[in-house]
Structure formats: structure tokens, C-alpha cells
Amino acid sequence: MLLRADITATVNRRLAGESMVSVRVIPATPWRAGRVMLSAPHGYESLIDDVSAPVLRKVPDDYELVLKAA
């Protein structure tokens, strides 16, 4: 999916390479907004803080951004 690739590239650029941040995209449907989900393991929550602003700029208007620390 193009959106997932774009979000993953944004995360990787911001963090200067692969990281512990996982990106999941659930497409929008006629009855539900799409979702972009960012998650990181316990202890790596600060990585989500670092990428949330640039990722939010990439999220379409009909999508939600969900941040989760495992």
C-alpha cells in the first residue's frame, strides 16, 4: 500500500534508519475512517514522540492517527 510505504519512509528518514517503530495502515471504508497506527515496545515510546508530527502531516484527512506503546 502506497500510504504505508510513505509513512514508513517518513519514520525511517526522521529516525535515520530502521527503528523499533511499527507502522500499520487500515484502509478507510464507507462506514469507518482509515487508521495509521504507530507502535513501539515498552522503553521506546520516545521514538513515537519523535516521528508523530512528521507522520501526522502525511495522514489523509479521512484517517486517524493512533499511537500505541506496547
Buried (B, 14 or more C-beta within 10 A) or exposed (E): EEBBEBBBEBBBEBBEEEBBBBBEBBEBEEEEEBBBBBBBEEEBBEBBEBBBEEBEEBBEEEBEBEBEBE
